[in-house]
Amino acid sequence: MRSSGFRRKNLWFERLMAIAALTNLGFVAFDLSYVPWRDFWFRNLPQLTQVYDRVKGIEPHRETEAYLESVNALEQELQQSPTSLSQRGIDSELQFFNREIRPLMAVNYYRRIGENGEFVDWFWLIDAPFVLLFGTEFLARTFYLSRRRKLGWLDAALWRWYDLFLLLPFFRWLRIIPVLVRLDQAEIISLARVRTQLSRGIVANISEDMAEVVVVQIIDRVQDAIDRGEVSRWLLQSVNRPYIDLNQRDEIQEITTHLIETTVYKVLPKIKPDLEALLRHNVDAVLSQSPAYQGLKSVPMVGDLPRQINERLISELTEGMYGAIVTALQDKVGADLVTQLVKNFGQSLSSELQQQRSLKKMQTLAIEFLEEVKINYVRRLGDDEVERILEETQQIRKIAKRS
């Protein structure tokens, strides 16, 4: 209950400060737009210009005012004793002047320049109370964060870095950033969709470049390592390098045994028909070139016998090979022989790879292969793919949050 009440009080305080920041931003926006829009305000709300012209140091233009006063004096003279000018249509010309010319001349103004060479601007007097309010709040928040989170003053101040825009006497238009953040934190508006789209846009713009740069950089480093001979030196040193066993287990042997058992008991039974078909094709190809076999096929009552013999031979051959392999694995001596075969194969391969000519050829081929990988497979992510990745990331976050 106490925590809930504290949160409600804190929310009301955040809303109050957000409204104050929004009000200040409104004054800033009006001040920045006042001079460009002064003609509009002068024609539609002259009382406002009479007040706010003083803030911007704006005064009526002396020459324009003198000219308009001369026209006013002329009108008064014409109204007190008729002259020949009235008879010549001066009234219609004065009406045209007052209707078309006077409004254009009336908006002309003079703006004073201060001692610093800039236009006089007293807006800081209007802005000062807000700056004082936000400055006091910023110091209080910094002190509170430094005590609660055990941070230094600089780190605590940077915790809400965006509030600094409320204190700057220049670039006041940047205050829109803390105002939007405060309105979102005060739950007056929701920027969740904006944050999502903004983050998606940023990631979409940089992810494709980052992915390409990272992959290309990794491939370039691998190419450099191969070209400098680091891989070959590692292979040469690996033979005589002492191996550190952490758990008294030969992982390579266990992995090899597991792969062999999986291949024999799981894979070979499934591909047995394919092996038989391959053997049958090869046997038929060899026998088809034999004149004796072709002649035997033409003998009456014997023509189909060679095919049946081939089928029986192929079946027994595959069954015998599979049975021999299974028997070898089930036999302790046979299993040891298979392990020794794999071990000797690895050692022989490593020994052959250490030959200078073989290493040089493999280095060249590896560098060329990696260069082809960069060209063919390191391609930019499309917009659809980036959107898909971001969507998957968002779904993962939602699932993790629910769990």
Sequence and secondary structure as in RCSB ss.txt:
>XXXX:A:sequence
MRSSGFRRKNLWFERLMAIAALTNLGFVAFDLSYVPWRDFWFRNLPQLTQVYDRVKGIEPHRETEAYLESVNALE
QELQQSPTSLSQRGIDSELQFFNREIRPLMAVNYYRRIGENGEFVDWFWLIDAPFVLLFGTEFLARTFYLSRRRK
LGWLDAALWRWYDLFLLLPFFRWLRIIPVLVRLDQAEIISLARVRTQLSRGIVANISEDMAEVVVVQIIDRVQDA
IDRGEVSRWLLQSVNRPYIDLNQRDEIQEITTHLIETTVYKVLPKIKPDLEALLRHNVDAVLSQSPAYQGLKSVP
MVGDLPRQINERLISELTEGMYGAIVTALQDKVGADLVTQLVKNFGQSLSSELQQQRSLKKMQTLAIEFLEEVKI
NYVRRLGDDEVERILEETQQIRKIAKRS
>XXXX:A:secstr
 HHHHHHHHHHHHHHHHHHHHHHHHHHHHHHHHHTTTHHHHHHH HHHHHHHHHHTTEEE HHHHHHHHHHHHHH
HHHHHS  HHHHTTHHHHHHHIIIIIHHHHHT EEE B TTSSB   HHHHHHHHHHHHHHHHHHHHHHHHHHTT
  HHHHHHHTGGGGGGT SS GGGGHHHHHHHHHHTTSS  HHHHHHHHHHHHHHHHHHHHHHHHHHHHHHHHHH
HHTTHHHHHHHHHHHS    SSS  HHHHHHHHHHHHIIIIIHHHHHHHHHHHHHHHHHHHHTT HHHHHHHTST
TTTTHHHHHHHHHHHHHHHHHHHHHHHHHHSHHHHHHHHHHHHHHHHHHHHHHTSHHHHHHHHHHHHHHHHHHHH
HT     HHHHHHHHHHHHHHHHHHHH 
